[in-house]
Amino acid sequence: AAVRPGGILLIVSHHPADIEGAHRPNAPVMFATAAEMAAVLDPAAWTIETAEPEREGALPGGGTGTVRDAVLRAVRRR
């Protein structure tokens, strides 16, 4: 309801594939796939795009490694 028609909802989150590296007790609640986020939107009311890009990022405890994001971009139709 906070996005007007023609407005964009953009969510970038951690992907569940990275839960093991999170070292946070509530990580499973915080992590979602792009498809899981899209599933709560009415496709008749939104134009939905999802992606799960990989990138190099900092790992807990130091060093770098491949991490995956969950990205949802939705444009409200009505």
Secondary structure, DSSP 8 states (H G I E B T S, - for coil): --S-TT-EEEEEEE-GGGGGGT--TTHHHH---HHHHHTTS-TTTEEEEEE--EEEEE-TTS-EEEEEEEEEEEEE--
